[in-house]
Amino acid sequence: MAALALWVLAAISCWQYGLVHAQPSPNVQKRISAAIKEAGASNSTNVDYTQFVNVFIGTDNFGDVCPGASVPFGMVKFSTDLTGYAPAGYITDPSEKIRGISPLHDSGTGSSLGTYGNFEVMPMFCPGGFNTCNVTLASRERFRKNNTDDASPGYFSQTLDNGIKIEATSTRRAGLERFTFPKKGGKPYFVLDLANDLPASFMGGRMDIDPEKGRITLGGRWGSSFGPGTYSYQAFACYDILNGGKQALSEYGVWTGMTSEDFDAKGLGQTSLNLTRNLIGGVYESGALFSFEGNPTEIDFRVGVSFVSTDQACANAESEVGDTSFEDIVAQSKALWNEKLSKIEIDVKNTPANVTEMLYSSLYRASLTPNNATGETQGPFAGTTHPYFDSLYCSWDTFRTFYPLMALHSPVEFAEIVDNYIDGWRKLGWMPECRANNVPGWTQGGSSADNIVGHFAMLYHNEAAALGIDLNELYSAQLADAEINPPEWNTLGRQVNVYKQYGYVPFGVLDTQSVGRQTREGSRTLEYAFEDFGVRQVALLLNKTDDVAKYTNRSLFYRNVWDPQVVSDGFHGFAQKRWPNGTFALTSPVDCSPNDNSTNRECSLQGDNVVGFYESSSWEYSWFAPHDTAHLIQLMGGNATFVKRLDHFFDAGYYLAGNEPSFQTPIGYHYANRPTKSVDRVREVVFTNFDITPAGLPGNDDQAAMATLLAFHLLGIYPVPSTSQFLVLSPFTPKYTIHNSYLNVSTTVTTKGFDARSVKKTIPKGAAAYVKSVTVNGVESPNRCHFDFYDVFRVGGDVVIEVTADKNAVDDCGSGLPESISTGGFAVAR
């Protein structure tokens, strides 16, 4: 599986029963808690926000977070790789062993075999000399020293059980690795791995040792972590191992081996490997082995990586690191993170400490990926003059909260990523959906890029040209996704021919124009419809009247998979897949939910997923119509039934916080004019599913989709994707300011009457938490359920959200509900 809500029933069970591993050093949390306390007591405006970040949140409970050293959107993320299920390299589980440290990782992805992990280095002692070193993967693995793992933004550290300490820090495409050996431990040896990566996908490569220069260059081809096996990518690294002449080589050479065959061959003094793929099967391992004179206790390596060539990898190390010290690179990385984290400032003194830690840790992960590989392009993108970002895991995950949060404070980076999506259309004919390892990855819901670029257009159309975006070109890219059937839609585009013909994606349809896995017909229809809404919004913006009507109609196709006859738990009407002849193909709405008793049912991309939905049940996906919830309420029987059903959805255990289609569901009460129930439900969702421990995420972070969902909940607002509308909730902090340096505006949100007692799973009686009024720049809003980007974050100023404990007095939206297409909403583009 890939960067999605991880559908593993065993994982859910482990989380429910508290099977966690508290491996990071206790000093990590002590340091963070002390920093928050000190900042709250200080009047200083020079706050170090990196001190509030816990990079280990999400490294347990299948969160798949990489805690390695990185800069914002860095191409490199230095982390150790561990055995077991560890898609991001690192996991907390102390029963797993360390394979080595490597510079390439993704964060928050669910690829079952892992992602990257190329060019691992493993330090070791070899008392018997060069020929006795354990070089193959299985033989060199070691346990860590308990409770010594340490990391912070821009820095990573781990200690092996033999006392060797591993540290790393980074720039965008390079960094430094430091190894500290115990005194009197003997001669330091290192294995540098050419072939092994986390998915064991080596397809051939080359390594060269220059002993005089102290430089090892290596590179090759590997397979995608989440895409067709026919695709492969290239990667290269440059290791300078003499630390500017301060270190001296002793022995050096190459090795090859196969663990399965108990084969381990070494060549002392040999300097080159040139190997192709082992076609008979099994991992043919290979790499360099070298030692240092004088038994030094500290060894530093400079590392550069590239997706173009070894020469460029070396140039990256020289230009980005040069002879800068380890400590200075840490400081530079920390400064970059502070610039990013300070985009949102909160009242630390009066905010609960766990909220401060959760928020800034989430904001950190929200700028960790995708990986900025601009200037490092290959394949169809080789030499492009446009920005290039890799690891788009996946647009289906990120369009809902990740990019809407980025839009509030970092429109420059957002524009670069939008240009990157458009460039996918320029080069391939469709925008990317889930590009991984520089090649197309699997599609989940369709072409969610339509909603990502649509969201940018709705918020920044006035600044688009200055930000390098041609709106007409953006719209052409959307139209390609919406109208042109790709020959194969598993990785790009949609199955639009049959969708347009039937008004839904049919189950068991004869498609003579394209191929793809014929599953997920119900959820694909729902996602296609919302993608059409994203196209409709840009058509509205560009005054394309005919297209507005066309895509408005298509955005309502979600209704075509609504079967009013299906009953579950006493509630009528659920989304279902549908045959070409119009009849529904019934599957139980409970299937693939947490209440599903079958442990063998397939619910993801498998060919035998017959449920009709992707990583979700019909109970969950039937709420998905963010642009037309008002009509969804009518389909479900009106406000009272809708609220009763929504309560049952949560109380009966159908809700999965880690599943993206449910992101907006806790706030669905707004649309039924019961906003206080949304406030209650969001508090419950946060404190049931998130905390500050390594297991503090409800499963896979999904490239910070979970991080940004949590951030919006804590800030007390929620975006409606592809629109400029925000739903208003109750902030978990008394005051915060969002800075938009591009627009040169700052927006301060104050929670008038804030009561820290309300910041818990169940709001106690008498605690103020419910929205009484919303005032924007001195003018009280006629409603308290939503406001618009153009009235708030576009112009900046002050927003006051007044809260009260009198729940009954404020349990309505005031003059207007949030917008829906069917009630005349979204009629104009701001």
N, C-alpha and C positions, 0 to 999 in steps of 0.2 A: 504494500500500500504506500501511498505517497503522502504529500503534505495535506492531510485532510483530517477531519475528526476521526480519530483512530477507532475503528470498529473492531474491537477485540473484547469479547465478553469476559475473558480471563482478566484483562486489564481492569475492567469495571469492577469485577469481583475483588481484585487485589485492593483497589482504592476503597471500596466499601468496608473492607475488613482491616484496613490500616496496615497493610504489608508494605512498609517503607523502610528506607535505609538512610540514616542520618550520617552520611560520610563526611561532608565538608567540615573543616576545622571549626570547633565552637567559637573560635576567635572571630570568625567572619561575622556572625550575628552580633557578638558583643561589640565589635567595631562599628557596625551599622547603627545599633541602638545608641551607642555613646555619641555618634556623630549627629543623630537626629536630636538627641537631648541637648547637646551643646548648641546646635543651630537654633533650637527653640529658645534657649536661654540668652542667646546673643542678639544684639541689635545690629550686627554687621550685615551689610548688603552684599558682601563678597562671599557668597555661599558656594561651597564645593558640592555640587549635586551628585557627583560620582560616589560620594561617601554614603549616599542613601540607597544605592543600587545593590541588590543581592543577585548576582549573576547565576547563582545556583538554583533559583526558583525554576521549576520545570525540568530539573535534571533527574527526577524520579517520577514514578507514576506515569511512565510513558509520555512525558512531556517533550522529550527529544530536543531539549534546548542545549545549545553549545555554549559553555561558559568560557570558551577560549578567548585569548587576546585578540582584539579587533578594534578597528576604528569604525565610525559610522559608515555603513554600507560597504565595509572593507571586503576586498576580494579574498584576503587571507584571514583565517581565524585559527590561530595556533592553539591546538588542544591535543591532549593525549587521546589515543584510541584504545578502547577496552574491548574485551571479549564479550560475548553475549549479545543481546538485542541492544544496540547502541548506534542508531542512525546518525547521530551528531558526533560520534566518536566517544564522548565522555558520558558516563552514567555514575550514579552514586553507589550502586550495589558493591559492597566490599568483597563479595565472593567472586567478582570478576577480576581478570588480570589486565595489566597494561601491556600493550603491544609496542608502543613507541609514541613519539609526538610528531604530528604532521601539520603542515600549514594550511591545507585546504579542507574546509568543512562547510556545511550548511547548518542552519539552526531552525528548529521547530518543524521538521519534516517527518513524515511517517514512512519513508521508504523502508521496507522490511529488511533489506540487506544493507542499508546504510548508504551514505553519500560521501563521495570523495575519500579522504583519508590517504591521499597519495603522498609518497616521499617520507615515510616514517623514519625517524631516527630513534635508536634505542641505545642508551649508555649502559655499560656493563663492566664487570671485572672478568678477566680470563686468566686465572692463576697459572694455567698450564701453557699460556702463550697463544699466539695467533691461531694455530690450527685447532685449538680446543674451544674456541668461542662458539656459543650457541647462536647461530645466525638465522635459522629458519623461524618462521612465525611462532609455531607451537613450542619450540624449545627456548626461545628468548623471553617469553612472557613472564611477568613477575607481578606479584601482589604489591599494592601500595602500602605505605605506612599509615596505620589507622589515624583518622581525624587530623590529617595534615593538609588536605586539599585546600588551596586558597586561590582566590581570584577576585578581580575588580575590573571595571572598565579599562581595557588596554593592558591588562596584566593577567598572567596565569601561572600557577605553581602547583607542583605535585611531587611527593617524595616516595621513592620506591622503598620496598621493605629492606633493601640492603643499604639504605641510607643515602643513596644518590638522589639529589634534588634536581628537578627539572623546572625551568622557568622560561617564559617567553613574553615578548611584547611585539607590537606590530605597527606597520604603516598600512597604506592601502594595498600594496602588492608585494610587500616585503616585511622583514622584521628580524629580530634577534632571538636566538635560543641560548640559554645559559644553563650549564650543568655544573653542579657543585658536588664533588666527591668527598667521602670521608677521609680524614687524614690517616695515613698509613694503610690506606686501602689497597694500594698497588697501582699498577699502570692503568690509566683509563682507556677503554676500548669503546668503539661505536660501530653499530650496524646502521647503514643507510640503505633503505629498501627501495629498489627500483620497481618491482612488479606488484607487490601487494597493495590493494586498496580495500576499503570496507566491503564493497560488494563482490570482491574477488573477480574483477572483470578485465584483467590485463589482456591486451591484444597485441602486445609487442612494443619494444622500445630500446633505447640506447643510453648507456652511461659511460662517461669518460672522467678519468682522474688525472689532474695535472699536479703532481706532487711538488714541483718547484713553486708553482703559484699558490698551491694550497687551495685549489678550486676543484669541486666535483660538479659536473653538469649532467643532467639526466632528464629524460622525457620519453613520452610514448603515447599510446592510445589506450583508452579504457571505455567501458560501456556505460550507458546512462543508468542512473539509479532508479528512474521512474519513467521509462519509455521503451519503445521497441528495441529488441536486441540487435536489430539490423543497424542501429545508429551507434556511432562512437564519437568520442571527442579526444582532442589532444591537449596535453598539459606538460609543462616543463618547469624545472627548478635549477637553481644555481646556489650551491653551498660553498661559501668561503670559510675555511675551517682553521686558518692560522691567526685570526684576530689581528690583522695588520702586522704580522711578524712577531707577536708576543707569544705565540704558541708554535711548537715545533713537532712535526710529524716524526713518528718512530717507524712503525710498520704500516703498510697499506697494500690493498689488493682487492680482488673481487671474489664473489662466491655465487654459487647456484645450488638449488636444492629442491626437494619435494618431500614434504612431511609425510605424505601418504606412502612414499616408497622408502622412507628412512634414508634419504639421499642427501648428502651435504658435502659439497666439494668446494675447496678454497684455492685461490691462486695468489700466493704472496708475490708482490711486485708487479702483478698484471694490472693494467690501467684501463681496460675497455671491455664493455659488454655490448653486443648487438644481437638482440634476441627477437624472434617473432613469436606468434601465439602458439601455444601447445594444443594442437588440434585434437589429440586423442582424449583430452579432458584432464581435469585436475589443474591446480595452480602450480605453475613452474616458477619457483621463487628465485630472486636474484638481487644483487646489490653490491655495495662496497663495504669493506671492513678495514678499519684503521685504528691506530693508537698514537699516543703522544709521549714525547720524551720528558723525563724529569718528574714523573708522577705528580703533575699539577693537580691542585684541588679545585680549580675553577677553569672551565673551558667555555668559550663563547663562539657561536657560529653566526654568521650573517647569511640570511636566506632570502632569495628573491624567487618569485614565481611568475609564470606567464602562460597564456594560452596560445602564444604565437611561436616562440622559439626559445632555445636556451640563451642565445645572445640577448634577447629582450629580458629574460629573467635576470641575467647578470646586470643589465643596465638598470633595471628596476631597483635592485639592491643597492647599486652604486648611487643612484640619484635620490632615492628615498631614505636610505640609511647612511651610506657613506661611512665615515668614521665616527658617527654620533654614538655616544655611550648608551648603554642599556637604560640607565636611569633617565637620560634625556628623552629617549624614545617613549618611555612610559609617561613622562611629563607632557610630551607633545600629544600623545594619544588622549590623555586625560583632559587636556585643554579642548580638544575637538569634541569630546563627549560633553564637557560642561557647556560648550556653545550650543549643543543640540538639546541637552536636558533643560537648560535655563529658558527655553522657549515657553515653558509652562512653570510659573512660580506659584507656590502655595503658601498659605499661612502655616508654616511648620509648627510654630509654638502652640497653636490651638487646634491642630489637626491630630487625630489619634496616630500614634507612631506607626502602627501596622498599615494604616492607610498611606502614609507618606512612603513607606518602604514598598508597598505594592504598586503605588502609582509610578514612582521613578524607576523601579525595576521594569515595569511595563513599558514606560517611555523609552528606556534603554533598548529593550528588545524590538521596539517599533522602529528603531533606526539601525538595527543590526543586519537586516536583509531587506530587499534583495541585494545581491553582490554587484557592486559597481565595477564592471569589467570593461569600461570604456577604454579604447585603445588596445584591447586584448581580444580582438574578434577573430573568428575562424569560420570555415564553411561559407554559407551564403552571405554572411555578414562581414567577411574578411575585408578590411579596408574601409568600412563604412565611416562616413563623416559624422554620423549621428551618435548620441549617447547609447551605450549598450549595457544592459543589466542582465545578469544571469540568475538562475534559481528563482524563477517566478512560481513558487510553490504555493498554491496555484491560484489563478485568478478567481476561481470559484470560492476560495477561502477568503481572499483579501479585498474583494470589492465592497464588502458590507461595512467594515469598520477600519481596516488598515489604511486605505487611501483617503477616506474621509477625514481621519485624524491628521494625516500628513498634510492635507489641504489647509488645515487651520493654521499651521505654523511653518510649513516648509514648501511653499508652492514652487520654488526653483527646482528642488529635487523631484517633486511631483511632475512638473513639466518635462523634466529629462526622462522620467520613466514613461510618461505618455508618449513622448517622441519615440522612445524605444519600442513601444507597442505598435505605433504607426509604422515604424521601420520594418517591423515584422511583416506587415501587409505589403510594404514596398518590395521586400525581398522574396516573400513566399506566397503572397496572394491573400493571406488571412492574418489577422493578428494572433500572437501567441496566446495559448491558454495556460500551459503549465511547463514552460521551458525549463529543463533541468540539465545540468552538465553541458550547456551550450547546444543542446539538441531538443527537438520537440518532445514533450512528455504527454502523458495520457490526459484526455479530456474527461471532466466530471459532469458538468452541467450544460456545456455548450460553449458559447463564446462570451465569457464574462468580461472580457476586455471591453466590450461595448458599454458596460456599466461603468467601468473605470474611467475610460476616456470621456464618457458622457458626464460623469460627475465633475471632471476637470472643466469641461466646457461650460457647464451650468454655473460654476463658481468663478471661473477666471476667463470668460470670453473677452472681457474688456482688455485684459493683459496678455491674451494668448499670443499675439504676434510678437510682442516684446519678449515673451518667454520662449520664443522659437517654435510656436505651434500654429500651423495653418488650419483653421477650423474647417475649411472645405475639404482639405486632405483628410482630416480626422473623420469627417462625415463619410467620405468615400471608403475609408477603412471599415467603418461600421456597416455600410451598405454591402460590402463584400461578404462580411460575416452573415448578414441577414438575408442575402439574395443568391449568393453563388454557392452551389453545392460542391464541396471538395470531393475529389475522387475517393478519398479515404478520410473519414471524419473522426477517427479515434484520437487524433492529435491536434487537428486544426479545424476550425469552423464548426458548422452544424449540419445535421441532416435536414436541410431546409426544404428540399423538394417535396418530401412527403408531408412535412409539417404544414407547408402552405396549401398542399392539395386537400388535406383532411381537416385542417384546423387544430390538429394535435399530432403528436408522434405516435403512429399506430403500432400496436403489438402484432407481430407476425406479418408485416407488410412486405410485398414484393417491391424491392427497390432496384431498378435496373440501371441507375446512374451512379451509384456510389456504394462503398462498403464501410462497415463499422460493426462494432459489437451491438447486436440488436437486444439491448437490455435498457432498463431505467426509463421506460417510455413515459411513465407518470411524472417523475421528477424532471426529466428533460423538457417535457412540455411546459411545466411550471417555470423552469429557468429560462427557456426560450422566450416565453411570454414577457418575463421581466427584462430580458435583454432587448426585446423589441421596444419596451418602454424606454430604455436607455437611448435607443435610436430615435424614438419619437421626440424625446426631449431636445436633442440637437436639431432635429428637423424644425421644431417649434422655435428654437433660437435663431435658425437661419431663414425663418419665414417661408418654409417649403410647405405650403398649405396642404397640397395633395398628399404629401408624405406624412404629414401630421395625422390626417384622417386614417391613412392606411395603417400606420404603426400603432395608432391608438386602438384600432380594431384588433390588430394582432396581439396587442398587449393584454387583451381580454380573452385570449385563447385558453388561459388557465381555467376558465369556466367549462371548457369542453371536456375536461377529464374529471369533472365533479359528478359523482354518482349519488343522487339523493336517496337511493334505495338502500344503501349500505348502512347497517346499524352496528355500533360497537359501544358497549357499556351503556346502552340506552340512548346514545346520541346518534342522530340521523345525518347522513351526508358526509362522504369522504372522497378524496381524490383517488382515482383508480386508473390503471392502464386500460387501454381500449382497443378492440379489434378494428380492422379497416371497415367492417360492415356497420360499425357504430355501437355494437354491443360492448358492454364492459366485461373485462376479464377479472373476475373477483379474486382478490387476495385479502386476507384478514388485515385490517388496519393495525393489528397488534404485531404482525410479523416484522422482525428487525427492530423492534423497540426493546427497551430494557426489560419489559414484561414478557418477551418472547421466550417460551419454554424450550424451544429447539436450540440445541448447541451446534447443530450442523448446517443451519441455514446460511446461505451465502447472501451478503448484503452490500457488497462493494462492486468492483469492476469484473468480477468473475462471470464467465459465460453462463453459469447456472444460477445466476441471480434472477429468479423469476418473480420477485416481489413487485417489481416495477418502479422501485425507488432506490436512490443512491445513498448508501450509508445512513439510511433513515427509514422510519416507518411511515405509513400513510397518516397515522395519528400525528406525526410530527410535521410532515410536509404539507398537510392540508391547511395549515395556517399561513402558507407562503404566498402572499399577494401584497407585498409592501406598498404598491402603488394604488391598490384598490380594496383596502380592508373594509371599507364601508359596505361594499357589495358582498364580501365574504361573510360579514355579519348577517346579511339577509339570507344568504344560502344556508347559514347555520340556524336560522330561526329567530333572528332579532337580538336586541341587546341583552335581554335577561338570559336567554339560552346561551348566547355567546359567552357571557361572563361565567355562567355556571359550567359550561364546557371547558373554558380556559382554566378555571379553578381545578376541575377534575384532571385536566392534562398534567398539571403540576403535582397535585396531591396524590394522584394514582401512580406517579412515577414514570410517565411517558416522556417527560422533558429530559433532554441531554444538553447540559450547558456547553459541552465541547463539540456540539454539532452546529455548523454555521446556519442551516435553515431555521434554527430556533433562536438566533440572536435577537431578533426584534420581538419575539413572542411574549416575553415578560412585560413588555410595554403595550401589548395589544389592548389592555383595558382602557387606554386613552381613547381609542376609537369608539368604544362603547360608553364614553362619557363617565368613566369611573377611574380617574387618574390616581386617586389615593391607593387603589389596589395595585397599580403599577409600582408605586413607591415601595409598598410592602413586599411585593414580589421580587423587585430588584435587590433589596436588602437581603432577602432570603437566598437568592441566587448567588450573590457575591460571597456571603459567609458560609454557604454550604459547599462551594466549589473552589474557592480561591483562598490562599493564605501565603505566609512568608517562608514556608518550608520548601525543601527541594521537591516535595510532592504537592506543591501549592497550585497546580493547574489541573483542570479536569481532563487530563489526557494531553494529546499533542497540541503544542502551541500554534501549529499551522502557520508558520512564518509570521508570527506575532498577531494572528487574527484574534487569539485568546487575549493577548496582552492589550490590544487596542479596544476589544470589547470591555475588558475590565476598566481601562482608563476612562472610557466614556461613562460607564456606570458610576465610577468614583467622582467624576466631574458633574454628574447630574444632568447630562444631555445625551441624546442619541440621534445619529444622522439617518435620514431616509436617503439611501443611495440614489444617485442620478437626479437628485433634486437639491435645492438650497434650503430645505426645511430641516429643522432640528426639533425633536420632541424634548420637552422639558420635564426633568425629574427633580430629585432632591439631592444636592451635592453632599458628599461625605466630608467636606472641608468647609470651613467658614468663609474662605476667600481664595480665589486663584486668579492669575492673570495669564492670558495667552498672548504672546508676542508674535507678530507677523512682520519680520524685518523687511520683506520685499514690499509689502503694502505700506510699511512704516506706520503701522497702527498697533495698539495694544488694547485688549479688551479685558476688563476686570469684572469678574462675577463675584458678588458678595451674597452670602447666605444670611439674610437678616433673621435673627432669632435662632441661629444655629445652636443645636443642642447635641453635644458629643454623646449623650446617652442613647441617641437614636441610631448611632452607627454600630449596629449589631444585627444579628440574624432576624430577631423579632423585635420590632420597635415597641418599647415598653409604654404603657399607658401614661399619658402626661408628658411624653417627650415630643418636642416640636420636630416635625419631619415633613409635613404635608404642605404642598405649595398653596399659599394664600393669594399671592399676587406676583406678577413679573413686571418690573419697571425697567425700561430701556432708555438710557440717557435722559432720565427725569420724567419720562412719559409712561404712565402705567398702561400695560397692554390690556386690550379688552378680553383676552383669553389667557389662561395659565398653563396650557398644554403644549404650545409650540411657538417658536419664533423662526425668523428667516436669517440666513447668513448675511444678506445684504443690509439688514437692519441692525445687525449686531457685529459680527466679526469682520465684515467688509469695511465698516466705518470706524470701528473701535469705540472706546468709551466705557461706560459703566452699565452693568446689568445688576439689578437687585432682585434676588429670588427670596421673597419673604415666606417663611415657613411657620406653621402653627401646629399645635397638638390637637386642635379641634377637627378631627377627621371628617365628621359629618357635615360640617359647615363648608368644606371646600371640595367635596367629592363630585365636582363637575368641572368642565373645561371653561366655563364662562360663555363667551359669545360665539365660539367656533371650534369645531373638532379639527384634528389634523386632516390634511387634504387627502382625497381619494379621487381617482378618475371619474367614477360613476356619479359622484356628487358635484361635478364641475370643478374639481381641484386641478391644480397644475395647468391652468388655462393660459398662463403667460409665463414667459421667461424673464426673470428679473435682470 
